[in-house]
């Protein structure tokens, strides 16, 4: 590093006054490798405190109300205009079309599930309107407009579980759900005002992978349940064939998109549009030849822009009479609202973290506190409208960011290429490295407006033609691709793979990391997944958010007792970059693992998690981050310069004036020093002299 300033190593292990984070310098966004800072962020520092100096952490019970939301808005507001002007980029159009299909196809599948299990309380229009509400609100007002918001698998489970519990009581189900939404609005706003998102610093890859594994199995289970409801006659067998064909063709399109076959344009087309085109083809395929005489159940739809009618033909309005419910049931909705709030706090924030993962070179700041406030607003409005509660989508949210990446081809210079090819497994000759992301609001808003257009009469007629077997196939391909990109799956593949065929650059192929420790980590993850999935199969399924939330203290408290810091650094890591985590005070995943551990963690977070490519592909963090750091890359020699340039791009300077701007270049540390006031320089010199 071409800097004459020695990085501050921070307090020693025995210093309990503060602890060093590898994250950004408060007010600058500089990451690991630059000047370190304590775990005292803009949300927690005392007024007038000097950035970059050691501070005592405030007591946990001293809450600065609204501080997180205000700081989020202050950091993001200067970029609001550029969020619209930056949309003048060719990547926005394909990203909009891609996200429209990637969002609407799972939404239709979930609408079928809720339509069946809630006795027509929710249908296609309700799910589409929920997606529109989330897209419009978050694209216009959110601090993280790249996050796609809509109806998820977990909220589907929550909705029909509440229906199973309350239906025998004879209460007004929609009014009861409305009160759940209103109470949850209050809880969301309390959490946002009290800066609860600061606890996201403890959300590492561990709980994200377990939750993603759970979501993937929910997809697979829903596909099987769709087919189970079709009986055992000819429609069932034809639907099974159609579902498997949809899965197979979509899988092949995804593999071709990631292969070296054809030219780049064809590969991107297959990867982005293979799945929706497959669904369109097999919607018409079932009408060929003798198959036309077999009656298949199609997707149920209603009138344009009207709620789903009941079996007797009665159609409710878009406003729920929430007063039409016993007073006791109003308060009975409180525990359900608490569970919903826990689910959304975790699910939405994890979606935001993954959408701003370490593999994406983002330059604009995040804002978790303000977005949680907006999520409470959409939850309450959804309850009043009688639509499913929307929140951040996994895997669509990271898909959106990946589709907006501008990449370049990096050629590998593998010195062992001849020996690898002789063994029958040729080495990769190139890879696509993301160099920037088109950070804007237009693509999210546009895909939401396209979804609104889907509620029109002609398009609803088209949706009604989709056989349920096609929807089952969509569930299968989403589940498979979510599993393929999950960190648990990647670790299992590593464990079962012949060690002689494992790349020496694999993040887990570490002499200091025994395979037994990898097995222990994976078994703990599978136990967490098993407990969460098992409870969703019972009447107590409404309580599954508690199991998901419990994964955070398991990682923060229990795992450090069973695994060393070096082992955790290789097996786990921060979900998002230090720049993104500045909004919540840094990342716990590498806060206590030392500089060496942080380097291993960053490598693991990229190379171990698989690829996020494909149309509904795996949403796990892309392996590009790990590959880009490979020693075999021709650009490996430029690593230090690139890291410094990244720091320069993400640094927010002018600390004394209280305003921030992005800087580029390889002298981020020098610029930060120049931006400090004379008094701060004296304090820093005094601090260094004292040490």
Secondary structure, 3 states (H helix, E strand, C coil): CCCCCCCCCCCCCCCCCCCEECCCCCCCCCCCCCCCEECCCCCCCCCCCCCCCCCCCCCCCCCCCCHHHHHHHHHHHCCHHHHHHCCCCHHHHHHHHHHHHHHHHHHHHHHHHHHHHCCCCCCHHHHHHHHHHHHHHHHHHCCCCCCCEECCHHHHHHHHHHHHHHHHHCCCHHHHHHHHHHHHHHHHHHHHHCCHHHHHHHCEHHHHHHHHHHHHHHHHHHHHHHHHCCCCCHHHHHHHHHHHHHHHHHHHHHHHHHCCCCCHHHHHHHHHHHHHHHHHHHHHHCCCHHHHHCCCCECCCCCCCCCCCCCCCCCCCCCCCCCCCCHHHHHHHHHHHHHHHHHHHHHHHHHHHHHCECCCCCCCCCCHHHHHHHHHHHHHHHHHHCCCCCEECCCHHHHHHHHCEEEEEEEECCCCHHHHHHCCCCCCCEEEEEEEECCCCHHHHHHHHHHHHCCCHHHHHHHHCCEHHHHHHHHHHHHHHHHHCCHHHHHHHHHHCCHHHCCCCCCCCCCCCCHHHHHHHHHHHHHHHHHHHHHCCCHHHHHHHHHHHHHHHHHHHHHHHHCCHHHHHHHCCECECHHHHHHHCCCHHHCCCHHHHHHHHHHHHHHCCCCCCCCCCCCCCCCHHHHHCCCCECCHHHHHHHHHHHHHHHEECCCCCCCCCEECCCCHHHHHHHHCCHHHHHHHHHHHHHC
